[in-house]
């Protein structure tokens, strides 16, 4: 378990405390939601880059990539 310290403006901290927001379970939930959102955004950003940067591969190119990946996997097993 990790402990964090936040520096907040006094008015924000006061209101958050009154509303019961200084709660480890709630903070963990907020961090998880933000991480999930950022991972999703990064995933779609990568998909957009792939779509923008590449022309469709021919069947021969796909098969060459598959063969290369298999060879690499065999090499790593040794």
Number of C-alpha atoms within 10 A of each C-alpha: 2 3 5 4 5 6 6 10 8 9 9 10 15 11 11 14 12 10 9 9 13 12 11 10 9 12 12 11 12 12 11 12 12 12 12 12 12 12 12 12 12 12 11 12 12 12 12 11 10 11 11 9 9 8 8 9 9 9 9 9 11 12 12 12 12 12 12 12 12 12 11 11 11 10 9 8 6 5
